[in-house]
Each structure stands twice: as structure tokens, then as C-alpha cells.
Amino acid sequence: MKTDLEQTPQTNELRISAPRQCKAAVFERPNAGLVIRDIPIPTVLEPDAVLCRVRMSTLCGSDLHTVFGRRPEPAPSVLGHEIVGEIVEHRTEDLRDFNGVALSKGGPAVIATDLDPSRLQMARQFGADHCFAVEDYEPAELVRRIREACPDGRLSVAFEACGATEAADVAMEALDVAGRYLLAGPVTPNSLLRIDANQVIRKVLTIAGVHNYGPGHLQGALEFLQAHHTAYPFDAVVGRVFPLARINDAIQEAASGKYTRMGIRP
């Protein structure tokens, strides 16, 4: 997309001579699939705004919850928040290239639990020290195995990203005194946790939700990718890539759970 810039003296706005429309998959109502629509492209950039060309996007589980009516969202709207894009124009004096070197983030030991063997295999490929298939153990045995896998026998942080609230039972039992339990997966209404308050009080546990991210988090992620893109199989995370015109086929494929992520290209 070629763009030409023009500064308007009256408003000091940056006007763009570019294609007037682009294609977007629009969520209009639950359980009806997404509809490809022509969406107007802004012709005026406000201060600190950027115009991006989308190169690829992936489908998050939260998008599936919305499409299938499990999570209410305004309609019509354009879903998606896992996007790789190219900045084609901007109106900011502080546009920086996110370069740098990052150390691999992690603690003394990383332990992964899941029901899906393929996801546990991917966890191993990304450096997990221990992987446990939940269905292979009774809860008490799983807690014991998790604690034994910790170098000092103490689990300090549990991070839930699967959306299964029943995972809280094992996490709360396995955590040591002053442990932290972070939740990111249960993003549909009525995702109720069954928590033993006695565990929270006697262990002085901290429970916190994690939602969205700031520019600093994105910068850290890019630095991590730059430093470690050859060390881990990031390309394996995206199982298949569909064109935008087949967005609904991609949604059905994503709902099967066969792949960690489905890719969408314009």
C-alpha cells in the first residue's frame, strides 16, 4: 500500500492519500460466523497514531469464546489482538525500533501440566524442565510430583493459562507459603473458582488476574524473540495458516483444539 502524506496547516493533522478501504472479518452476532466487509481506512492520523498493514494474525481462544457466544462482546466489531503488522505511516516523534538483547525469562524450574500430550511436547521444546499429563495422576499424586520437581521442594508461582478453573485445586494445594497464583485463561462469564479459603489464609497466598499488556511488555517480547528466535520452535506454534477469505474455516479448525494457534493472512 503506497501512501502520500500531506500536512494540513489549519489543524496540523497528517492526512494520508491511501486506499480508502480494506477487508476485515466482522463479528456481527454469535454463532453466525464472521462476515468479510469493506472497512474505511482513516485518512487523518491523530497525534501519536500509527497506520499499520496487517501481515498476519492468529486466533486466540478468547476470540473463539466470542464467536460461539460464550463471551459477550459488542457487535459489530473486528476481533483479534494477536497481530503482526508493518507500520506504513505514523504521526509521532518518538517512534523507536525495538532492538536489544534479552535474557531467557524463567525460574529455577519450569513445570508444565496439561491434558493434551501435544501441548506438553511443545512445552518441552520450549524448555519446560518437567511435564505432567494431568489424566495420569490422582490430584494428590500430581501435587506430590510437582513439589518433588521443584529444586527445593517449594512451588512459589503457579500460572494458569488453559481456561480450566478446576486447575485451581491442584495449584492451590501445590503452592508453598507466600505463593502466588496467576490466572489468565478463564475469560468467559461464570468461570467460578473452587478455592479453599483455608489454604489462602494459612499459606498467605496471593491470587491475581493477568489481562492485556502494555507497550513495555510488547517491547520485552520482541527483545526475547530477537535473542531466542533460533533456540525455540516458534514456527510450530501456528499449526495452519488460512487466507482471510476462509476465516470461518480457520475458526472451525481452531475450535477442534488440534493446533495451538491458527494463522490468518490477508
Phi, psi and omega in degrees: 000113178273137180232148173239138185257149178213126179268127178267119185296330184292319187244352183060024178274153178263114179261147187238129172264101186214172173307140186280341185220159172220167178270141177215147174270115189255131174275117182249329176194157183294153174058029180232007183073169176267152183243130178283121181232158170274126183245133179296140174266133179302138177259353180231127174264126176280167179304138178069015179265156175228152174247124185241145170263121181286126177264324181195151174221155174241160182268121176272155177300329178294327175297319179296320177303319181292311183301322183266012171080011180273345182222115183288134176218154179300147177222144359284151177203162176256115182279174174111135179211011177245081194235138170250124183222168178243125178287119180260332175209156178208161175228073178208147178266359185235043178273114185246147173278125182279084176248162177148182179236135180237148173277150177297123182282141178165168180249195180301327178206142176246124184241128180247138173233143180194163174272336187265115180302325181294326178287326176294322177297320178293323177301320177298317181296333179265013169103007177298135182282326181218140179229131181235128174279117188304320185289350180275354187224147165288152184309316182296322179291322179296318177300316180298316181295321179297314180297319180296332181284342178284135183307322180252011181075012184235125176266118185262331182221132172240129183239117182263126179224013186262342181087359180265110184293336180293345177296341181297327182303309181291318183299314182294325179288323184282332183297145179269178179304136182068020178288163180238134178243116183251131182246131177226343189272320185285089187247025173245151179302151179064030173277082188274134178265137173263098187244133174278106182300332178300321178296316182298316185286309186290330178267353182056053183278154174245127178245127183219147174265149178236121183215128179067190189198160178253174180304324180297325178292320178295320178298316178298322179295318179294321178296321178297316179297318181297322183280334191231017185294339178265350184274334185232151184277067182300327181295335181286346180294323179268110185287311179221157179236127180247152170286158181304324181298339180250033183303322182288329172295320179296322179296315179296321179294320178295322181293341179290341181078007183289329184239151176293316179217148172250139180261149177231129175241145179302000000 
